[in-house]
Amino acid sequence: MASGIVFHTIAALVYLGMSTLLWGALQTGKPMDFLGRYTRWGVLVALLFQGIALNDKILAGGNLQLSWVLALSAAIWLGLIVFWLESLVVKIDGLQLILLPIAGVTCAFAAIFPTSHLITSATETALRGHLLLALGAYGLITIAAMQSLLMAALDHHLHHPREAVHQTAGLRRAFGRMLDAQPPLLVQERLLFRVIWIAFVALSLAVISGGLISLASTGRWLPFDHKTVFTLLSWTTFGTLLLGRHLRGWRGRIALRYTLVGFVFVVLSYTGSRFVIEVILGRT
């Protein structure tokens, strides 16, 4: 069995194991702060295993190898690194209840679908830098989208209160406690825009570097294909959001909608198309 499959499997087990502990603790009423300190180190261990797996698969044999699931795994990995660093400064432990299950399922898919296709020689520094910027932007946008969904749920929870948490049961009770464990919306909003700003800069650099590579190899600034179109749509969406934030103070539901729309464009730019080609059509 390839080491990439092994390490992705280990990372999936760690992520899903911590997810089970966190959700179980919520159902029994244990404090999130206590568990957050331990799961933070668990996330670091899982990130280490996932990073080793990605290095083995993407840079296998001195070449760049990629697939829809490897791109998704790399995006989640890079996004979780930012989350882990932010968690050292801001109390955002409740976000783990959403991020960790998604990371675990993604790593499991990477182990189940290990097939990848050759991109180019890994010695081409410009292309490697472009790929790193693109995956970095994708990962940050993925984390921003997840946080947007969480903020939307928290906003609905605050504006439409139902019966007390102790009067409910099962998943509904755990979900209510999960929302109660979240940091204030204003804190999350500041974190969201910080992540979006970093993602927008990375995405801008990815577009510029991709254009320069295309210009050097084909004589055209940007190829007119679905990846370019959806990437530019995502860049325009986040640029509009940040401009609206600066000029008109956009926040709340407007910010959440723009973030989710931009995320959909990013998914369609690569991962969605590769999923259709590789899994549904069975091509490479």
C-alpha positions in Angstrom: 0.0 0.0 0.0 1.4 3.4 -1.0 2.5 5.6 1.9 0.1 8.4 0.7 -2.8 6.1 1.3 -1.6 5.1 4.7 -1.0 8.6 6.0 -4.3 9.9 4.6 -6.0 7.0 6.3 -4.3 7.8 9.6 -5.2 11.5 9.3 -8.8 10.6 8.5 -8.9 8.4 11.7 -7.5 11.2 13.8 -9.8 13.8 12.4 -12.9 11.6 12.7 -11.9 10.4 16.2 -11.6 13.9 17.5 -14.9 14.8 15.8 -16.6 11.9 17.7 -15.1 13.0 21.0 -16.2 16.6 20.5 -19.8 15.8 19.4 -20.1 13.2 22.2 -18.9 15.8 24.7 -21.5 18.3 23.6 -24.2 15.7 24.1 -23.1 15.0 27.6 -22.6 18.7 28.5 -18.8 18.8 28.9 -17.2 22.2 28.4 -15.7 22.9 25.0 -12.8 25.0 26.4 -11.3 21.9 28.1 -11.6 19.7 25.0 -10.4 22.5 22.7 -6.9 22.5 24.3 -6.5 18.8 23.6 -8.0 18.7 20.2 -5.8 21.5 19.1 -2.8 19.3 19.5 -4.7 16.4 17.8 -5.3 18.7 14.8 -1.6 19.4 14.6 -0.8 15.7 14.6 -3.5 15.1 11.9 -2.1 18.0 9.8 1.4 16.4 10.0 0.2 13.1 8.7 -2.0 14.7 6.0 0.9 16.9 4.9 3.2 13.8 4.6 0.5 12.1 2.5 0.1 15.1 0.2 3.8 15.5 -0.3 4.1 11.8 -1.2 1.2 11.9 -3.7 1.5 15.4 -5.3 5.3 15.2 -5.6 5.6 11.5 -6.4 8.5 10.5 -8.6 9.8 14.1 -9.0 6.7 15.2 -10.9 3.5 17.1 -10.0 0.6 14.7 -9.6 -3.0 16.0 -9.0 -6.6 14.9 -8.9 -9.9 16.3 -7.8 -9.6 14.7 -4.3 -5.9 15.6 -3.9 -6.8 19.2 -4.7 -9.6 19.1 -2.2 -7.3 17.5 0.5 -4.6 20.1 -0.1 -7.2 22.9 0.1 -8.5 21.6 3.4 -5.0 21.1 4.7 -3.9 24.6 3.9 -7.1 26.1 5.3 -6.8 24.1 8.5 -3.2 25.4 9.0 -4.6 29.0 9.0 -7.3 27.9 11.4 -4.9 26.3 13.7 -2.7 29.4 13.8 -5.7 31.6 14.4 -6.9 29.3 17.2 -3.7 30.2 19.1 -4.8 33.8 19.3 -8.6 33.8 19.1 -11.0 31.4 20.9 -12.6 29.6 17.9 -12.7 26.0 19.3 -16.3 25.6 18.3 -15.3 25.8 14.6 -13.7 22.4 15.0 -17.1 20.7 15.2 -17.6 21.5 11.5 -14.0 21.5 10.2 -12.8 18.2 11.6 -15.6 16.0 10.2 -15.1 17.6 6.8 -11.3 17.1 7.0 -11.8 13.5 8.0 -14.1 12.6 5.2 -11.8 14.4 2.7 -8.8 12.4 3.8 -10.9 9.2 3.7 -11.8 10.0 0.1 -8.1 10.7 -0.7 -7.3 7.2 0.6 -10.2 5.6 -1.3 -9.5 7.4 -4.6 -5.7 7.5 -4.8 -5.5 7.8 -8.6 -3.9 11.0 -9.9 -2.7 12.4 -13.2 0.6 13.9 -14.2 0.8 17.7 -14.4 4.4 18.5 -15.2 8.0 18.2 -14.0 8.3 19.3 -10.4 11.5 21.2 -11.3 9.5 23.9 -13.0 9.6 26.4 -10.1 7.2 28.9 -11.7 4.4 26.3 -12.1 5.0 24.9 -8.6 4.7 28.4 -7.2 1.5 29.0 -9.2 0.0 25.7 -8.0 0.9 26.5 -4.4 -0.8 29.9 -4.6 -3.9 28.5 -6.3 -4.3 25.7 -3.7 -3.6 28.1 -0.9 -6.3 30.5 -2.1 -8.7 27.6 -2.6 -8.0 26.3 0.9 -8.6 29.7 2.5 -11.8 30.2 0.5 -13.0 26.8 1.6 -12.4 27.6 5.2 -14.2 31.0 4.7 -17.2 29.2 3.2 -17.4 26.8 6.1 -17.3 29.7 8.5 -19.9 31.6 6.6 -22.3 28.6 6.9 -21.6 28.5 10.6 -22.2 32.2 11.0 -25.5 31.9 9.1 -26.6 29.1 11.4 -25.5 31.1 14.5 -27.3 34.3 13.2 -30.5 32.3 12.7 -30.1 30.7 16.1 -29.8 34.1 17.8 -32.7 35.7 15.9 -35.1 32.7 16.1 -34.6 31.2 19.6 -36.5 28.0 20.3 -36.9 25.9 23.4 -33.9 25.7 25.8 -31.1 23.4 24.9 -31.7 21.1 27.9 -35.3 20.5 26.7 -34.1 19.0 23.4 -32.4 15.8 22.6 -30.1 14.0 20.1 -28.4 15.8 17.3 -30.6 18.9 17.7 -29.4 19.3 21.3 -25.7 18.8 20.2 -26.2 21.3 17.4 -27.7 23.9 19.7 -24.8 23.5 22.2 -22.4 23.7 19.3 -23.8 27.1 18.3 -23.8 28.3 21.9 -20.1 27.4 22.1 -19.2 29.7 19.2 -17.4 33.0 19.6 -19.4 36.2 19.1 -20.5 37.0 15.6 -18.4 40.2 15.5 -15.3 38.2 16.4 -16.1 35.6 13.7 -16.7 38.4 11.1 -13.3 39.9 11.7 -11.7 36.5 11.3 -13.8 35.8 8.2 -12.7 39.0 6.4 -9.1 38.4 7.5 -9.2 35.0 5.8 -10.9 36.5 2.7 -8.3 39.2 2.4 -5.4 36.6 2.5 -7.3 34.4 0.1 -7.9 37.3 -2.3 -4.3 38.2 -2.4 -3.3 34.6 -3.0 -5.9 34.2 -5.7 -4.7 37.5 -7.4 -1.1 36.3 -7.4 -2.3 32.9 -8.8 -4.1 34.6 -11.6 -1.1 36.8 -12.4 1.4 33.9 -12.3 -0.9 31.7 -14.3 -1.2 34.5 -16.9 2.6 34.9 -17.1 3.1 31.1 -17.5 0.4 31.0 -20.2 2.0 34.0 -22.0 5.4 32.4 -22.0 4.2 29.0 -23.2 1.4 29.9 -25.6 1.7 33.6 -26.3 -1.7 34.2 -24.8 -2.3 36.0 -21.5 -5.0 33.7 -20.3 -6.6 30.7 -22.0 -10.3 30.9 -22.5 -11.4 27.7 -20.6 -13.7 26.8 -17.8 -11.0 27.0 -15.1 -10.0 30.5 -16.2 -13.6 31.7 -16.4 -14.7 30.4 -13.0 -11.4 31.5 -11.3 -12.0 35.1 -12.7 -15.6 35.0 -11.6 -14.5 34.0 -8.1 -11.8 36.7 -8.1 -14.4 39.3 -9.2 -16.8 38.1 -6.5 -14.4 38.5 -3.6 -13.0 41.7 -5.0 -16.5 43.2 -5.1 -17.1 42.0 -1.5 -13.9 43.6 -0.2 -14.6 46.8 -2.1 -18.1 46.9 -0.8 -16.8 46.2 2.7 -14.4 49.2 2.5 -16.7 51.7 0.8 -20.1 50.7 2.1 -19.4 48.7 5.2 -20.9 45.5 3.9 -21.2 42.8 6.5 -23.6 40.1 7.8 -25.7 38.3 5.3 -24.3 40.2 2.3 -20.8 39.1 3.2 -22.0 35.5 3.7 -23.7 35.3 0.3 -20.8 36.7 -1.6 -18.4 34.3 0.2 -20.5 31.3 -0.7 -20.9 32.4 -4.3 -17.2 32.9 -4.6 -16.6 29.5 -3.1 -18.9 27.8 -5.6 -17.0 29.4 -8.5 -13.7 28.2 -7.0 -15.0 24.6 -6.7 -16.3 24.7 -10.3 -13.0 26.0 -11.5 -11.1 22.8 -10.8 -12.4 20.2 -8.3 -15.9 20.0 -9.7 -14.7 19.5 -13.3 -12.1 16.9 -12.3 -14.7 15.0 -10.3 -16.9 14.7 -13.3 -14.1 13.7 -15.6 -12.3 11.3 -13.3 -15.1 9.7 -11.3 -18.3 10.0 -13.4 -16.7 9.7 -16.9 -13.8 7.5 -15.7 -11.1 9.6 -17.6 -7.9 11.2 -16.5 
